Amino acid sequence: MKAANAYSADCPTRQILDRVGDKWAVLILLLLRGEPLRFNVLRRAIEGISQKMLSQVLKSLERDGLIRRRATPTVPVTVEYSITPLGATLAAAVDPLRDWAERNLKEVLTAQRRYDAQRKAMAA
């Protein structure tokens, strides 16, 4: 296997970066840092995510080894998701980005409004 190079079109590193860039994946990982959670608890905690999207992202995170799915044979079956040690390292890496986004939201929104107003003025 050749050395990883994320700038190369065929590098598998890009798949991992896709996961890091997925807002739903990041939010799920950050929630699971605290404790294992059931599907519906995750769905209620992450406003705007559909049941289908949550299911897809959970499967992807499990496939990547970032979370663990544990089914308990009850009626109905109880399914709980927890973060793996690998997932915890990713959550620790992306949490500063979440913090940055929350701290700088006002400035980014102001810049967007200024940009949009300038573009609108130029088009007129």
Kinemage of the C-alpha trace (Angstrom):
@kinemage 1
@onewidth
@group {chain A} dominant
@subgroup {mainchain}
@vectorlist {calphas} color= white
{ca met a 1} P 0.000 0.000 0.000
{ca lys a 2} L 1.409 3.373 -0.961
{ca ala a 3} L 1.557 6.309 1.436
{ca ala a 4} L -1.643 8.247 2.061
{ca asn a 5} L -1.992 11.496 0.123
{ca ala a 6} L -5.343 13.223 0.560
{ca tyr a 7} L -4.617 15.406 -2.469
{ca ser a 8} L -4.584 12.356 -4.726
{ca ala a 9} L -7.963 11.605 -6.322
{ca asp a 10} L -7.796 7.893 -5.526
{ca cys a 11} L -6.603 8.175 -1.908
{ca pro a 12} L -8.907 6.468 0.632
{ca thr a 13} L -8.125 9.317 3.044
{ca arg a 14} L -10.786 11.297 1.199
{ca gln a 15} L -13.451 8.877 2.420
{ca ile a 16} L -12.434 9.622 5.987
{ca leu a 17} L -12.426 13.356 5.304
{ca asp a 18} L -15.933 12.993 3.886
{ca arg a 19} L -17.025 11.526 7.213
{ca val a 20} L -15.355 14.361 9.125
{ca gly a 21} L -17.076 16.876 6.853
{ca asp a 22} L -20.524 15.339 7.379
{ca lys a 23} L -22.410 17.486 9.884
{ca trp a 24} L -24.624 14.586 10.955
{ca ala a 25} L -21.668 12.292 11.615
{ca val a 26} L -19.939 14.950 13.697
{ca leu a 27} L -23.059 15.678 15.749
{ca ile a 28} L -23.666 11.978 16.388
{ca leu a 29} L -20.082 11.396 17.495
{ca leu a 30} L -20.175 14.386 19.830
{ca leu a 31} L -23.430 13.208 21.410
{ca leu a 32} L -22.144 9.682 21.923
{ca arg a 33} L -19.071 10.914 23.803
{ca gly a 34} L -21.197 11.323 26.893
{ca glu a 35} L -22.924 7.971 27.003
{ca pro a 36} L -24.419 5.246 24.817
{ca leu a 37} L -27.729 6.336 23.293
{ca arg a 38} L -30.660 4.705 21.595
{ca phe a 39} L -31.737 5.561 18.051
{ca asn a 40} L -34.778 7.644 19.016
{ca val a 41} L -32.820 9.574 21.641
{ca leu a 42} L -30.310 10.528 18.943
{ca arg a 43} L -33.098 11.461 16.536
{ca arg a 44} L -34.745 13.741 19.101
{ca ala a 45} L -31.431 15.318 20.096
{ca ile a 46} L -30.393 16.210 16.524
{ca glu a 47} L -33.059 18.512 15.180
{ca gly a 48} L -33.585 18.283 11.429
{ca ile a 49} L -32.163 14.805 10.834
{ca ser a 50} L -34.560 12.343 9.233
{ca gln a 51} L -34.941 8.771 10.399
{ca lys a 52} L -33.500 7.540 7.099
{ca met a 53} L -30.479 9.848 7.267
{ca leu a 54} L -29.765 8.935 10.891
{ca ser a 55} L -29.895 5.256 10.002
{ca gln a 56} L -27.534 5.736 7.044
{ca val a 57} L -25.004 7.766 9.022
{ca leu a 58} L -25.051 5.336 11.946
{ca lys a 59} L -24.318 2.449 9.559
{ca ser a 60} L -21.452 4.397 7.983
{ca leu a 61} L -19.974 5.289 11.366
{ca glu a 62} L -20.246 1.660 12.472
{ca arg a 63} L -18.595 0.470 9.254
{ca asp a 64} L -15.732 2.919 9.825
{ca gly a 65} L -15.210 1.600 13.353
{ca leu a 66} L -16.196 4.900 14.959
{ca ile a 67} L -19.291 3.672 16.800
{ca arg a 68} L -20.571 0.344 18.055
{ca arg a 69} L -24.131 -0.937 17.699
{ca arg a 70} L -25.425 -3.230 20.433
{ca ala a 71} L -28.789 -4.962 20.110
{ca thr a 72} L -30.448 -6.410 23.195
{ca pro a 73} L -32.983 -9.187 22.520
{ca thr a 74} L -36.033 -7.585 24.083
{ca val a 75} L -39.506 -7.092 22.658
{ca pro a 76} L -39.120 -4.897 20.710
{ca val a 77} L -35.340 -5.184 20.239
{ca thr a 78} L -33.413 -2.483 22.078
{ca val a 79} L -30.555 -0.990 20.065
{ca glu a 80} L -27.952 1.227 21.630
{ca tyr a 81} L -25.052 3.065 20.020
{ca ser a 82} L -21.777 3.923 21.705
{ca ile a 83} L -18.566 5.557 20.598
{ca thr a 84} L -15.453 3.441 20.110
{ca pro a 85} L -11.975 4.509 21.219
{ca leu a 86} L -11.218 5.381 17.574
{ca gly a 87} L -14.417 7.418 17.363
{ca ala a 88} L -13.497 9.226 20.590
{ca thr a 89} L -10.239 10.391 19.014
{ca leu a 90} L -12.158 11.788 16.032
{ca ala a 91} L -14.724 13.451 18.305
{ca ala a 92} L -11.893 15.093 20.247
{ca ala a 93} L -10.419 16.365 16.978
{ca val a 94} L -13.665 17.855 15.613
{ca asp a 95} L -15.040 19.305 18.856
{ca pro a 96} L -12.809 22.389 18.552
{ca leu a 97} L -14.406 23.001 15.121
{ca arg a 98} L -17.878 22.871 16.679
{ca asp a 99} L -16.706 25.252 19.389
{ca trp a 100} L -15.204 27.601 16.790
{ca ala a 101} L -18.442 27.583 14.783
{ca glu a 102} L -20.518 28.431 17.855
{ca arg a 103} L -18.134 31.205 18.973
{ca asn a 104} L -17.835 32.792 15.522
{ca leu a 105} L -21.379 32.370 14.228
{ca lys a 106} L -22.241 36.060 14.545
{ca glu a 107} L -19.162 37.180 12.610
{ca val a 108} L -19.725 34.631 9.829
{ca leu a 109} L -23.379 35.611 9.445
{ca thr a 110} L -22.399 39.294 9.335
{ca ala a 111} L -19.811 38.559 6.633
{ca gln a 112} L -22.387 36.616 4.614
{ca arg a 113} L -24.905 39.465 4.789
{ca arg a 114} L -22.227 41.973 3.754
{ca tyr a 115} L -21.132 39.770 0.835
{ca asp a 116} L -24.725 39.222 -0.336
{ca ala a 117} L -25.483 42.949 -0.137
{ca gln a 118} L -22.369 43.790 -2.178
{ca arg a 119} L -23.262 41.192 -4.833
{ca lys a 120} L -26.826 42.505 -5.001
{ca ala a 121} L -25.585 46.089 -5.384
{ca met a 122} L -23.180 45.065 -8.149
{ca ala a 123} L -25.967 43.241 -10.027
{ca ala a 124} L -28.278 46.239 -9.916
